[in-house]
Structure formats: C-alpha cells, structure tokens
C-alpha cells in the first residue's frame, strides 16, 4: 500500500521557468511533510518542510503548498536553475515531537532543468 | 561540521552471508534511523534507535537488526542475505527522537550475488 505517491516519474523544465513537483498521500494521520533532493551517489538532502497547520511555506526559491482536504502537496521552484536537476522525494510523518518518527517516502520525481 | 557518515560505501556479498553496515550521526544528533532504497523506489523505513534502544520498526523481517552505541553511532546487521536485499542502505540522524527533519548519509550500496 503506497501511502505517499509521486505520480510523475520525471519532469523536464526550461531554465528560468517554474518547476512544480506534485505529491499525494492517503494516510489522514500524516501531519508533517518534507521534500528531499537527491543527487546520484549522494544521500537525500533536506530541502523544505511544512506542518499541517499551515498551507504554505517558503524558503528562497522553494515554496511548498499543502492542500489537506485533497491530501495533496506540491513543491514550486522559481526560477529553476541547472543545479536543481536531481531526484526529488516527498516524505510524510505522523507528527513530529511525539516520539519516534518514521518517514514514509514517495517514489521520487526526476527533475531535469534544460539550459 | 561532519554530517552523517556511513561505511563502507560499496559492498558485495554472497547470498546467505551476513553483513554489518555502520553509521556515525551528525554532530549533536542522538537519534539514528535506517532506510532501504531499492532501485527506482523511495527509501523505506527499517528502524530507529534512540538511547541505545530500538524505538520504532518498519515492515522488515527479523533478519534485519541493529544496535546503537553510547556515542550514538549505529550498526545495521542483515543475516541470511537474499538477492532481494540488494539496495542502497541509508542512515539518517535527527537532533532528538521526535525531531521533524532527518539528515541522511551518502548510503552504502549493497549488492548480493
């Protein structure tokens, strides 16, 4: 049972444009969401997160939007840069600050930024 | 400031053998989690250690076991290796057991032949 789904295995965007990566979840107990970026031969790098009490969180070029009623979140990257080319993973947890925290990951979306 | 470090980076084992993977958490972190990432998939949670005890476990058989040492470093042991255990094994550390963000090492690529 895939509780976190990233339905687009790949996405290609022109440099300077907006990249939008999507993620859906099924477990209504999830209340904390994270995005990680992964380059080949490296571990995932934490990018940005959002709590379920918010619907938007921004950090520089990166913005995450959460739609709880639709159980959907998205990551916007503006403007997209060649260094953003990587695999992006969406992850969810049933609440931080409440003991051991298990992250449930989607399958990942490979983002390619074209010059 | 050293991040999460894992050793070895690559490993080849024969089916039926046992393997031990090692992880040193980021400085100041006391909680370590292990994940398995199969090719083309997202990481899957194996278990988490805090205060030298297993605190939560994912859907993995007992062949997967771990340990955390007083200096917060951790080991992942896998017994009776199967071909399907071939994967990237990722260690992640957190500032404390319920911390919202986990920071990952570069992983150990295990190949079972």
Interface residues (C-beta under 8 A of the other chain):
Chain A: X4 X6 X32 X34 X36 X41 X42 X43 X44 X45 X46 X49 X51 X89 X91 X93 X96 X97 X98 X99 X100 X101 X102 X103 X104 X105 X106 X107 X108
Chain B: X4 X6 X33 X35 X40 X41 X42 X43 X44 X45 X48 X50 X55 X56 X58 X90 X92 X94 X97 X98 X99 X100 X101 X102 X103 X104 X105 X106 X107
